[in-house]
Amino acid sequence: MRKRNVDKHIWFSKAEAQDLQKKAKRACLSEAGLIRLLIKGYEPKEKPDDRFYDVMRELSAIGNNINQLAAKANTLGFIDAPQLKREAEKWNKFQSEIERHYLRPDKSEMKWQ
């Protein structure tokens, strides 16, 4: 059975329809997805530019290298593996914060909810 089985029809002016289409495109969402997000009280973020994705690939590669170093150091026993592991965890946290800042929607402060 379909998860969404209630059909709603909304009338927009031409300007409102264009505005909805433009905002959905900027957030990389369908118009229906944008409306659902707004109804739940979230304000979507605009899609970040290409530089963001380049930085995220670099962060991911560096994080993988750190994890590989930590595993090797732990196996060979000649580097402070706990310290290296803490640094890797900090890096992963930093990466998550960047994703949250650029990609995840924020909870809206609208009073009418």
DSSP file (Angstrom, degrees, kcal/mol; ACC not computed):
  #  RESIDUE AA STRUCTURE BP1 BP2  ACC     N-H-->O    O-->H-N    N-H-->O    O-->H-N    TCO  KAPPA ALPHA  PHI   PSI    X-CA   Y-CA   Z-CA
    1    1 A M              0   0    0      0, 0.0     2,-0.1     0, 0.0     4,-0.0   0.000 360.0 360.0 360.0 144.7    0.0    0.0    0.0
    2    2 A R        -     0   0    0      1,-0.1     3,-0.1     2,-0.1     0, 0.0  -0.357 360.0-141.3 -67.2 144.1    1.2    3.5   -0.8
    3    3 A K  S    S+     0   0    0      1,-0.2     2,-0.7    -2,-0.1    -1,-0.1   0.876  96.0  45.6 -72.0 -38.6    2.6    5.5    2.1
    4    4 A R        +     0   0    0      1,-0.1    -1,-0.2    -3,-0.0    -2,-0.1  -0.902  62.8 151.6-110.0 106.8    0.9    8.7    0.8
    5    5 A N        +     0   0    0     -2,-0.7     2,-0.5    -3,-0.1    -1,-0.1   0.226  41.5  94.9-122.9  14.7   -2.6    8.0   -0.2
    6    6 A V        -     0   0    0      2,-0.0     2,-0.5     0, 0.0     0, 0.0  -0.942  61.3-150.5-109.2 123.3   -4.4   11.4    0.4
    7    7 A D        -     0   0    0     -2,-0.5     2,-0.4     2,-0.0    -2,-0.0  -0.812  15.3-176.4 -97.1 126.9   -4.6   13.6   -2.7
    8    8 A K        -     0   0    0     -2,-0.5     2,-0.4     2,-0.0    -2,-0.0  -0.960  10.3-157.0-122.5 140.4   -4.6   17.4   -2.2
    9    9 A H        -     0   0    0     -2,-0.4     2,-0.4     2,-0.0    -2,-0.0  -0.971  10.5-173.9-119.2 132.8   -5.0   20.1   -4.8
   10   10 A I        -     0   0    0     -2,-0.4     2,-0.5     2,-0.0    -2,-0.0  -0.973  16.2-140.1-127.7 138.6   -3.7   23.6   -4.4
   11   11 A W        -     0   0    0     -2,-0.4     2,-0.3     6,-0.0    -2,-0.0  -0.861  23.1-177.2-101.3 132.1   -4.2   26.6   -6.6
   12   12 A F        -     0   0    0     -2,-0.5     2,-0.1     4,-0.0    -2,-0.0  -0.882  27.8-117.2-121.4 153.3   -1.3   29.0   -7.2
   13   13 A S     >  -     0   0    0     -2,-0.3     4,-2.6     1,-0.1     5,-0.2  -0.426  41.5-103.6 -74.2 166.9   -1.0   32.2   -9.1
   14   14 A K  H  > S+     0   0    0      1,-0.2     4,-2.2     2,-0.2     5,-0.2   0.915 124.2  49.6 -60.5 -42.1    1.6   32.0  -11.9
   15   15 A A  H  > S+     0   0    0      2,-0.2     4,-2.3     1,-0.2    -1,-0.2   0.901 111.4  48.6 -64.2 -41.4    4.1   34.0   -9.8
   16   16 A E  H  > S+     0   0    0      2,-0.2     4,-2.7     1,-0.2    -2,-0.2   0.908 111.1  50.3 -65.3 -41.7    3.6   31.7   -6.8
   17   17 A A  H  X S+     0   0    0     -4,-2.6     4,-2.3     1,-0.2    -2,-0.2   0.903 112.1  47.1 -63.5 -41.2    3.9   28.6   -8.9
   18   18 A Q  H  X S+     0   0    0     -4,-2.2     4,-2.6    -5,-0.2    -1,-0.2   0.891 111.7  51.3 -66.5 -39.0    7.2   29.9  -10.4
   19   19 A D  H  X S+     0   0    0     -4,-2.3     4,-2.6     2,-0.2     5,-0.2   0.921 111.0  47.7 -64.1 -44.0    8.4   30.8   -6.9
   20   20 A L  H  X S+     0   0    0     -4,-2.7     4,-2.5     2,-0.2     5,-0.2   0.924 112.9  48.8 -61.8 -44.5    7.7   27.3   -5.6
   21   21 A Q  H  X S+     0   0    0     -4,-2.3     4,-2.1     1,-0.2    -2,-0.2   0.915 112.7  47.6 -61.9 -43.9    9.4   25.7   -8.6
   22   22 A K  H  X S+     0   0    0     -4,-2.6     4,-2.3     2,-0.2    -2,-0.2   0.911 113.6  47.0 -64.4 -44.0   12.5   28.0   -8.2
   23   23 A K  H  X S+     0   0    0     -4,-2.6     4,-1.6     2,-0.2    -2,-0.2   0.880 111.7  50.4 -68.7 -37.7   12.8   27.3   -4.5
   24   24 A A  H  <>S+     0   0    0     -4,-2.5     5,-2.8    -5,-0.2     4,-0.4   0.908 111.1  49.5 -65.0 -40.8   12.3   23.5   -4.9
   25   25 A K  H ><5S+     0   0    0     -4,-2.1     3,-1.1    -5,-0.2    -2,-0.2   0.911 108.6  52.2 -65.0 -42.2   15.0   23.5   -7.6
   26   26 A R  H 3<5S+     0   0    0     -4,-2.3    21,-3.5     1,-0.3    -1,-0.2   0.840 114.0  43.7 -63.0 -32.2   17.5   25.5   -5.4
   27   27 A A  T 3<5S-     0   0    0     -4,-1.6    -1,-0.3    19,-0.3    -2,-0.2   0.445 111.3-122.5 -90.4  -0.7   16.9   23.0   -2.6
   28   28 A C  T < 5S+     0   0    0     -3,-1.1     2,-0.3    -4,-0.4    -3,-0.2   0.902  72.2 121.5  57.9  43.6   17.2   20.0   -5.0
   29   29 A L      < -     0   0    0     -5,-2.8    -1,-0.2    -6,-0.1    -2,-0.1  -0.878  68.8-106.1-127.1 160.3   13.8   18.8   -4.0
   30   30 A S     >  -     0   0    0     -2,-0.3     4,-2.4     1,-0.1     5,-0.2  -0.437  38.9-109.4 -74.3 164.1   10.5   18.1   -5.8
   31   31 A E  H  > S+     0   0    0      1,-0.2     4,-2.3     2,-0.2     5,-0.2   0.921 122.4  48.7 -61.9 -42.3    7.8   20.7   -5.2
   32   32 A A  H  > S+     0   0    0      1,-0.2     4,-2.6     2,-0.2    -1,-0.2   0.906 110.3  51.5 -63.7 -40.8    5.9   18.1   -3.2
   33   33 A G  H  > S+     0   0    0      2,-0.2     4,-2.2     1,-0.2    -2,-0.2   0.895 109.6  49.9 -63.1 -39.9    9.0   17.3   -1.2
   34   34 A L  H  X S+     0   0    0     -4,-2.4     4,-2.4     2,-0.2    -2,-0.2   0.929 111.3  48.4 -63.4 -45.4    9.6   20.9   -0.4
   35   35 A I  H  X S+     0   0    0     -4,-2.3     4,-2.5     1,-0.2    -2,-0.2   0.919 111.0  50.6 -62.5 -43.6    6.0   21.4    0.8
   36   36 A R  H  X S+     0   0    0     -4,-2.6     4,-1.8     1,-0.2    -1,-0.2   0.909 110.8  49.4 -60.4 -41.7    6.2   18.3    3.0
   37   37 A L  H  <>S+     0   0    0     -4,-2.2     5,-2.3     1,-0.2     4,-0.3   0.913 111.8  48.1 -63.3 -43.6    9.4   19.6    4.6
   38   38 A L  H ><5S+     0   0    0     -4,-2.4     3,-1.3     1,-0.2    -2,-0.2   0.887 108.6  54.0 -65.2 -39.4    7.9   23.0    5.2
   39   39 A I  H 3<5S+     0   0    0     -4,-2.5    -1,-0.2     1,-0.3    -2,-0.2   0.871 104.8  54.7 -62.5 -36.8    4.8   21.4    6.8
   40   40 A K  T 3<5S-     0   0    0     -4,-1.8    -1,-0.3    -5,-0.2    -2,-0.2   0.529 125.5-104.2 -76.1  -4.0    6.9   19.4    9.2
   41   41 A G  T < 5S+     0   0    0     -3,-1.3    67,-4.8     1,-0.3     2,-0.4   0.707  77.3 129.2  93.1  21.1    8.5   22.7   10.3
   42   42 A Y  E   < -A  107   0A   0     -5,-2.3    -1,-0.3    65,-0.3    65,-0.2  -0.857  48.2-147.2-111.4 146.2   11.9   22.5    8.5
   43   43 A E  E     -A  106   0A   0     63,-3.1    63,-2.0    -2,-0.4    -9,-0.0  -0.948  26.0-134.8-108.9 114.8   13.5   25.1    6.3
   44   44 A P        -     0   0    0      0, 0.0     2,-0.3     0, 0.0    60,-0.1  -0.272  12.9-124.1 -70.1 155.0   15.6   23.4    3.6
   45   45 A K        -     0   0    0     58,-0.5     2,-0.1   -18,-0.2    57,-0.1  -0.678  28.2-107.3 -91.6 150.0   19.1   24.5    2.7
   46   46 A E        -     0   0    0     -2,-0.3   -19,-0.3     1,-0.1   -20,-0.1  -0.451  46.7 -90.0 -70.7 152.5   20.0   25.5   -0.8
   47   47 A K        -     0   0    0    -21,-3.5    -1,-0.1   -22,-0.1   -19,-0.1  -0.464  49.4-119.8 -62.7 129.1   22.1   23.0   -2.7
   48   48 A P        -     0   0    0      0, 0.0    -1,-0.1     0, 0.0     5,-0.0  -0.247  29.9-100.6 -67.9 160.8   25.8   23.9   -2.0
   49   49 A D    >>  -     0   0    0      1,-0.1     3,-1.1     3,-0.0     4,-0.9  -0.182  40.4 -92.5 -75.1 175.1   28.1   24.8   -4.9
   50   50 A D  H 3> S+     0   0    0      1,-0.3     4,-2.0     2,-0.2     5,-0.2   0.783 120.5  68.3 -61.7 -28.6   30.6   22.4   -6.4
   51   51 A R  H 3> S+     0   0    0      1,-0.2     4,-2.5     2,-0.2    -1,-0.3   0.877  94.9  57.1 -59.0 -38.5   33.3   23.6   -4.1
   52   52 A F  H <> S+     0   0    0     -3,-1.1     4,-2.5     1,-0.2    -1,-0.2   0.931 107.3  46.8 -57.7 -47.1   31.5   22.0   -1.2
   53   53 A Y  H  X S+     0   0    0     -4,-0.9     4,-2.0     1,-0.2    -1,-0.2   0.849 110.4  52.8 -68.3 -33.5   31.5   18.6   -2.8
   54   54 A D  H  X S+     0   0    0     -4,-2.0     4,-2.1     2,-0.2    -1,-0.2   0.929 111.2  46.9 -63.4 -44.5   35.2   19.0   -3.7
   55   55 A V  H  X S+     0   0    0     -4,-2.5     4,-2.9     1,-0.2    -2,-0.2   0.898 110.4  52.5 -64.2 -41.2   36.0   19.8   -0.1
   56   56 A M  H  X S+     0   0    0     -4,-2.5     4,-2.5     2,-0.2    -1,-0.2   0.887 108.2  50.6 -65.1 -37.6   33.9   16.9    1.2
   57   57 A R  H  X S+     0   0    0     -4,-2.0     4,-2.4     2,-0.2    -1,-0.2   0.917 112.0  48.0 -64.0 -41.9   35.8   14.4   -1.1
   58   58 A E  H  X S+     0   0    0     -4,-2.1     4,-2.6     2,-0.2     5,-0.2   0.933 111.9  49.2 -62.9 -45.5   39.1   15.8    0.2
   59   59 A L  H  X S+     0   0    0     -4,-2.9     4,-2.7     1,-0.2    -2,-0.2   0.909 111.5  49.7 -59.8 -42.2   37.8   15.4    3.8
   60   60 A S  H  X S+     0   0    0     -4,-2.5     4,-2.4     2,-0.2    -1,-0.2   0.916 110.9  48.6 -64.1 -43.0   36.7   11.9    3.1
   61   61 A A  H  X S+     0   0    0     -4,-2.4     4,-2.2     2,-0.2    -2,-0.2   0.918 113.1  47.6 -63.6 -43.2   40.0   10.9    1.6
   62   62 A I  H  X S+     0   0    0     -4,-2.6     4,-2.6     2,-0.2    -2,-0.2   0.920 111.0  51.6 -64.3 -43.1   42.0   12.4    4.5
   63   63 A G  H  X S+     0   0    0     -4,-2.7     4,-2.4    -5,-0.2    -2,-0.2   0.905 109.1  50.3 -60.5 -41.4   39.7   10.7    7.0
   64   64 A N  H  X S+     0   0    0     -4,-2.4     4,-2.3     2,-0.2    -1,-0.2   0.911 110.0  50.7 -62.8 -41.7   40.3    7.4    5.2
   65   65 A N  H  X S+     0   0    0     -4,-2.2     4,-2.6     2,-0.2    -2,-0.2   0.917 109.6  50.1 -62.1 -43.0   44.0    7.9    5.3
   66   66 A I  H  X S+     0   0    0     -4,-2.6     4,-2.6     1,-0.2    -1,-0.2   0.923 110.7  49.5 -62.0 -43.6   43.9    8.7    9.1
   67   67 A N  H  X S+     0   0    0     -4,-2.4     4,-2.2     1,-0.2    -1,-0.2   0.892 110.9  49.7 -64.1 -38.5   41.9    5.5    9.7
   68   68 A Q  H  X S+     0   0    0     -4,-2.3     4,-2.4     2,-0.2    -1,-0.2   0.906 111.3  49.5 -65.4 -41.0   44.4    3.5    7.7
   69   69 A L  H  X S+     0   0    0     -4,-2.6     4,-3.1     1,-0.2     5,-0.2   0.910 110.0  51.2 -62.5 -41.6   47.3    5.0    9.6
   70   70 A A  H  X S+     0   0    0     -4,-2.6     4,-2.4     2,-0.2    -2,-0.2   0.917 110.9  47.6 -63.1 -42.6   45.5    4.2   12.9
   71   71 A A  H  X S+     0   0    0     -4,-2.2     4,-2.0     2,-0.2    -1,-0.2   0.924 115.1  45.2 -64.8 -43.3   45.0    0.6   12.0
   72   72 A K  H  X S+     0   0    0     -4,-2.4     4,-2.9     2,-0.2     5,-0.3   0.915 113.4  49.9 -66.1 -43.1   48.6    0.2   10.8
   73   73 A A  H  X S+     0   0    0     -4,-3.1     4,-2.6     1,-0.2     6,-0.5   0.891 110.4  50.3 -63.4 -39.0   49.9    1.9   13.9
   74   74 A N  H  < S+     0   0    0     -4,-2.4    -1,-0.2    -5,-0.2    -2,-0.2   0.893 113.3  46.3 -66.1 -38.9   47.8   -0.2   16.2
   75   75 A T  H  < S+     0   0    0     -4,-2.0    -2,-0.2    -5,-0.2    -1,-0.2   0.927 121.4  35.5 -68.4 -46.0   49.0   -3.4   14.4
   76   76 A L  H  < S-     0   0    0     -4,-2.9    -2,-0.2    -5,-0.1    -3,-0.2   0.732  96.5-142.8 -84.1 -22.4   52.7   -2.4   14.4
   77   77 A G     <  +     0   0    0     -4,-2.6    -3,-0.2    -5,-0.3    -4,-0.1   0.760  66.9 109.3  72.5  26.7   52.6   -0.7   17.8
   78   78 A F        +     0   0    0     -5,-0.5     2,-0.3     2,-0.0    -4,-0.1   0.408  66.0  59.7-116.7   4.1   54.9    2.2   17.1
   79   79 A I  S    S-     0   0    0     -6,-0.5     2,-1.9    -9,-0.1    -2,-0.1  -0.939  96.4 -97.9-125.6 152.4   52.5    5.2   17.0
   80   80 A D     >  -     0   0    0     -2,-0.3     4,-2.3     1,-0.2     5,-0.2  -0.490  44.6-176.7 -68.4  87.6   50.2    6.5   19.7
   81   81 A A  H  > S+     0   0    0     -2,-1.9     4,-2.7     1,-0.2    -1,-0.2   0.873  76.1  54.2 -60.8 -41.4   47.2    4.8   18.3
   82   82 A P  H  > S+     0   0    0      0, 0.0     4,-2.2     0, 0.0    -1,-0.2   0.911 110.7  47.3 -61.3 -39.0   44.7    6.2   20.8
   83   83 A Q  H  > S+     0   0    0      2,-0.2     4,-2.2    -3,-0.2    -2,-0.2   0.927 112.8  48.3 -66.0 -44.1   45.8    9.7   20.0
   84   84 A L  H  X S+     0   0    0     -4,-2.3     4,-2.2     1,-0.2    -1,-0.2   0.888 110.7  51.8 -63.3 -38.8   45.5    9.1   16.3
   85   85 A K  H  X S+     0   0    0     -4,-2.7     4,-2.4    -5,-0.2    -1,-0.2   0.904 107.8  51.7 -64.6 -41.5   42.1    7.5   16.8
   86   86 A R  H  X S+     0   0    0     -4,-2.2     4,-2.4     1,-0.2    -2,-0.2   0.908 109.7  50.2 -61.1 -41.1   41.0   10.6   18.7
   87   87 A E  H  X S+     0   0    0     -4,-2.2     4,-2.4     1,-0.2    -1,-0.2   0.902 109.4  50.6 -64.2 -40.6   42.2   12.8   15.8
   88   88 A A  H  X S+     0   0    0     -4,-2.2     4,-2.5     2,-0.2    -1,-0.2   0.902 109.8  50.6 -63.5 -40.2   40.3   10.7   13.3
   89   89 A E  H  X S+     0   0    0     -4,-2.4     4,-2.3     2,-0.2    -2,-0.2   0.899 109.6  50.6 -64.6 -40.2   37.1   11.0   15.4
   90   90 A K  H  X S+     0   0    0     -4,-2.4     4,-2.5     2,-0.2    -2,-0.2   0.916 110.6  49.9 -61.1 -42.4   37.5   14.8   15.6
   91   91 A W  H  X S+     0   0    0     -4,-2.4     4,-2.4     1,-0.2    -2,-0.2   0.911 110.2  49.2 -63.7 -43.0   37.9   14.8   11.8
   92   92 A N  H  X S+     0   0    0     -4,-2.5     4,-2.2     2,-0.2    -1,-0.2   0.889 110.9  50.6 -63.5 -38.8   34.8   12.7   11.3
   93   93 A K  H  X S+     0   0    0     -4,-2.3     4,-2.3     2,-0.2    -2,-0.2   0.914 109.7  50.9 -64.2 -42.3   32.9   15.0   13.6
   94   94 A F  H  X S+     0   0    0     -4,-2.5     4,-2.0     1,-0.2    -2,-0.2   0.910 109.5  50.5 -60.5 -43.6   34.1   18.0   11.6
   95   95 A Q  H  X S+     0   0    0     -4,-2.4     4,-2.2     1,-0.2    -1,-0.2   0.910 110.2  49.7 -62.0 -43.3   32.9   16.4    8.4
   96   96 A S  H  X S+     0   0    0     -4,-2.2     4,-2.7     1,-0.2    -1,-0.2   0.884 108.6  52.9 -63.5 -38.9   29.5   15.7    9.9
   97   97 A E  H  X S+     0   0    0     -4,-2.3     4,-2.5     2,-0.2    -1,-0.2   0.883 108.4  50.3 -65.1 -37.9   29.2   19.3   11.0
   98   98 A I  H  X S+     0   0    0     -4,-2.0     4,-2.5     2,-0.2     5,-0.3   0.929 111.4  48.2 -65.3 -44.1   30.0   20.5    7.5
   99   99 A E  H  X>S+     0   0    0     -4,-2.2     4,-3.0     1,-0.2     5,-1.1   0.924 112.7  48.8 -60.7 -44.0   27.3   18.2    6.1
  100  100 A R  H  <5S+     0   0    0     -4,-2.7     4,-0.3     3,-0.2    -2,-0.2   0.908 112.9  48.0 -62.2 -42.0   24.8   19.4    8.7
  101  101 A H  H  <5S+     0   0    0     -4,-2.5    -1,-0.2    -5,-0.2    -2,-0.2   0.904 124.1  28.9 -66.4 -42.1   25.6   23.0    8.0
  102  102 A Y  H  <5S+     0   0    0     -4,-2.5    -2,-0.2    -5,-0.2    -1,-0.2   0.779 132.6  21.8 -92.2 -28.4   25.4   22.7    4.2
  103  103 A L  T  <5S+     0   0    0     -4,-3.0   -58,-0.5    -5,-0.3    -3,-0.2   0.820  95.5  81.0-115.0 -39.8   22.9   19.9    3.5
  104  104 A R  S   <S-     0   0    0     -5,-1.1     2,-0.1    -4,-0.3     0, 0.0  -0.496  77.4-114.4 -80.9 140.6   20.5   19.1    6.3
  105  105 A P        -     0   0    0      0, 0.0     2,-0.3     0, 0.0    -1,-0.1  -0.368  27.1-127.4 -70.6 150.5   17.4   21.3    6.8
  106  106 A D  E     -A   43   0A   0    -63,-2.0   -63,-3.1    -5,-0.1     2,-0.3  -0.661  26.4-101.8 -94.2 152.8   17.0   23.4    9.9
  107  107 A K  E     -A   42   0A   0     -2,-0.3   -65,-0.3   -65,-0.2   -66,-0.1  -0.571  45.3-117.7 -70.1 134.1   14.0   23.3   12.2
  108  108 A S        -     0   0    0    -67,-4.8    -1,-0.1    -2,-0.3   -66,-0.0  -0.385   9.4-147.6 -75.8 151.6   11.9   26.4   11.5
  109  109 A E        +     0   0    0     -2,-0.1    -1,-0.1   -67,-0.0     2,-0.1   0.143  49.4 141.1 -99.9  16.4   11.2   29.1   14.1
  110  110 A M    >   -     0   0    0      1,-0.1     3,-0.7   -69,-0.1    -2,-0.0  -0.389  45.8-148.9 -65.9 136.0    7.8   29.8   12.7
  111  111 A K  T 3  S+     0   0    0      1,-0.2    -1,-0.1     2,-0.1    -3,-0.0   0.671  84.8  69.9 -81.0 -18.7    5.3   30.4   15.5
  112  112 A W  T 3         0   0    0      1,-0.2    -1,-0.2     0, 0.0    -2,-0.1   0.444 360.0 360.0 -83.8   1.5    2.1   29.0   13.8
  113  113 A Q    <         0   0    0     -3,-0.7    -1,-0.2   -72,-0.0    -2,-0.1   0.502 360.0 360.0 -70.0 360.0    3.2   25.4   13.9
